Amino acid sequence: MRTAEIQRTTGETSVLVSLNLDGTGTYDVSTGIGFLDHMLEQLSRHSLIDLVVKAEGDLHIDQHHTTEDTGIAIGEALKKALGDKRGITRYGTAYSPMDETLSRVALDISGRPFLVWKAEFTQPRLGAMDTELFEHWFHSFAVAAGITLHAECLYGQNNHHIVESLFKGLARALRQAVEIDPRKADSIPSTKGVLGSKDAE
């Protein structure tokens, strides 16, 4: 079983994450931020990654630290569960429509963390969550997981739809990328024979 558990504790937050890459998309999420919970539930359901997230943070200040550390902990757990990445498909791409909105997410589990983010919002908050924090969550996740991640809203008007389509796109791209390729299940998908260093190709 490709599973992992991460406990991340700082002076600002305490985050427990456990996941199973070969799950069925079951989840138990509680961050104290309702909209973030909703997005992480979508991430689990559509990636088929079983996900438990229990976070307590300094929400009396703002939501920044909880959002950031949740992204880091989930990314670290994903990286740990993948191990040496032997046999994975490695690449994933998903177009995710939601009513008037269409988003595209492409990723490479390369060991070279990078985020390209192209999404704009017309309101400062969704529920109680600052919309600027969505890019920050994606960045924290990508860096901790060691993935190259491109997330783009191609078009859309409703801010809720834009964010949700991006998270669902990430989920579906991850589902594709972490799958074991039955034709190369015994090998690492890189000509260098390793994934996880800056020069992996």
Buried (B, 14 or more C-beta within 10 A) or exposed (E): EBBBEBEBEEEEBBBBBBBBBBBEBEBEBBBBBEBBBBBBBBBBBBBBBBBBBBBBBBBEEEBBBBBBBBBBBBBBBBBBBBEEBBBBBBBBBBBBBBEEBBBBBBBBBBBBBBBEBEBEBEEEBBEEBBBEBBBBBBBBBBBBBBBBBBBBBBEBEBBBBBBBBBBBBBBBBBBBBBBBEEEBEEEBBBEEEBBBEEEBE
